[in-house]
């Protein structure tokens, strides 16, 4: 039983190691338009990090009114 557990653990570890992203992409975007005031929070850039096809992180600039900087991390 112990051998089976060790083999199963090694198999899972090997599969997880193959899923590791090889590259990371950084994308910086910002909104522009007639409804978006220049210098407002909506006009501030958002930075998106994409690792492989599975992982993503989005960071926003700090909102000057609420003093909150949001980050979102997701695994697809």
C-alpha positions as CSV (number, residue, x, y, z in Angstrom):
1,X,0.0,0.0,0.0
2,X,2.8,2.4,0.9
3,X,4.5,1.7,-2.5
4,X,1.3,2.5,-4.3
5,X,1.0,5.8,-2.5
6,X,4.6,6.8,-3.3
7,X,4.1,5.8,-7.0
8,X,0.9,7.8,-7.1
9,X,2.6,10.8,-5.5
10,X,5.4,10.7,-8.0
11,X,3.0,10.5,-10.9
12,X,1.0,13.5,-9.7
13,X,4.2,15.5,-9.2
14,X,5.5,14.6,-12.7
15,X,2.2,15.7,-14.2
16,X,2.2,19.0,-12.3
17,X,5.8,19.7,-13.3
18,X,4.9,19.3,-17.0
19,X,2.1,21.9,-16.6
20,X,4.6,24.6,-15.5
21,X,4.4,27.6,-17.9
22,X,7.5,28.3,-20.0
23,X,6.8,32.0,-20.7
24,X,5.1,35.0,-19.1
25,X,3.5,37.8,-21.1
26,X,3.1,41.3,-19.6
27,X,0.3,43.5,-21.2
28,X,-0.5,47.0,-20.1
29,X,-3.8,48.5,-21.1
30,X,-5.8,51.6,-20.4
31,X,-9.3,53.0,-21.4
32,X,-9.8,55.9,-23.6
33,X,-13.0,57.5,-24.8
34,X,-15.4,60.4,-24.5
35,X,-16.8,59.1,-21.2
36,X,-13.4,58.5,-19.6
37,X,-11.9,61.6,-18.0
38,X,-8.1,62.0,-18.5
39,X,-6.3,61.4,-15.2
40,X,-9.3,59.5,-13.6
41,X,-9.1,56.1,-12.0
42,X,-10.7,54.5,-15.2
43,X,-8.0,56.1,-17.3
44,X,-5.2,54.5,-15.2
45,X,-3.4,51.6,-16.7
46,X,-4.1,48.0,-15.8
47,X,-1.2,45.4,-16.0
48,X,-2.0,41.9,-17.0
49,X,0.5,39.0,-16.6
50,X,-0.3,35.8,-18.4
51,X,1.7,32.7,-17.7
52,X,1.1,29.9,-20.3
53,X,-2.5,29.2,-21.0
54,X,-3.5,28.6,-17.4
55,X,-2.5,31.4,-15.1
56,X,-3.3,35.1,-15.1
57,X,-2.8,38.1,-12.8
58,X,-4.4,41.6,-13.2
59,X,-3.1,44.6,-11.3
60,X,-4.8,48.0,-11.1
61,X,-3.3,51.3,-10.0
62,X,-4.3,52.7,-6.6
63,X,-7.7,54.5,-6.6
64,X,-6.9,58.0,-5.2
65,X,-10.3,58.3,-3.5
66,X,-10.5,54.9,-1.8
67,X,-6.7,54.3,-1.5
68,X,-7.3,50.7,-2.7
69,X,-5.1,48.9,-5.3
70,X,-6.8,45.8,-6.6
71,X,-5.1,42.6,-7.8
72,X,-6.8,39.6,-9.2
73,X,-5.1,36.2,-9.6
74,X,-6.8,33.4,-11.5
75,X,-6.0,29.8,-12.5
76,X,-8.0,28.5,-15.5
